[in-house]
Amino acid sequence: MKSSLKNSVGIMAFIFLLCGCEKQEDDEGFRFENLELAFEQPTDFPALNNAFYANKPTQYGVVLGERLFNEPKFSGDNTISCASCHNPSRAFADDKAKAIGIGNRVGLRNTPPIQNMAFMQFYNWDGNILELEKQPLVPIITHEEMASSILEVIGKLEQVPTYRELFRKAFGDNEITPERIYRSLAQYEYTLISANSKYDRVKRREGEQFTEAEAEGYRIFQQKCASCHATELFSDQSFRNVGFPVNSDTQEAGRARVTGLAADYMRFRVPSLRNIAYTAPYGSFGQFATLRDVLDYFDKGVLDAENLDPLLKANGNRIPLSEKEKSAILVFLETLSDEQFIGK
């Protein structure tokens, strides 16, 4: 388990805490402990989501959560799991413009990566979820994703003896409930911390340095991009309309789907740029095939809107960038790739 967890966490932000856990006993009388995983916060990362403290990862909770994350029985026809869209080799995103669910149904938006979720205060592009434990039901019941129900999922899991054993070890008895499914999934996702890129090692002064090109890219990034892509998450977690091409799906309204406010129309959560090299295509519905396309679009000028981000309005609806500056930024963004995290 320690080796597996190290691969998932990257810098081993979680370690076993060998105390304070109630001993349990399985059907054969074997006594075991469901060890709580002690957490080591990466340097300069923002505050944890408060929900984390009420659902701290445990040894068997994470084991169960990872098993459920890869379980196709969550979908109506047993073909789609969480991992179907959240591929570890792509920083737990995928390579599709929009998520593809059961029966090749096309979803509303691009699949966001799953990384550093413990530090996020909003989940999904529109921030409609504030606690990670409340997120799993959305894809389970959504017609374009898993097209199932939590009761149907529980019925399937109850037929698998291994799950009854895992739920007993994680929660003290073998009852499979919605809350326990959500909590174990969240515990696993809390361990998916990416903080061991070249950028991180340079910042921690672990013997690595930026090349001249990377350092120049970082300097330009701080001038041109860091206002929104701030903090060690490389996102300030705000919601902004940055004038990207608009999704033609009539269901789309961005943050306004949550708040009902016209001022939030087509505002989306600023995405993290960590592991950005692995998560193409880009944008809320995969509007851009490459990062160069994104930078070219900002340079040429974005779509105007009444609620366009003030930083863009003040600059003539664009972020002016020379070809040399674009190339430098792209070189820097490569330093945000955490190869250990994605298993390369």
Beta strands, then each sheet from edge to edge (+ up, - down):
strand 1: 14-16
strand 2: 23-25
strand 3: 31-33
strand 4: 37-39
strand 5: 239-240
strand 6: 268-269
sheet 1: 1+ 4-
sheet 2: 2+ 3-
sheet 3: 5+ 6-
end
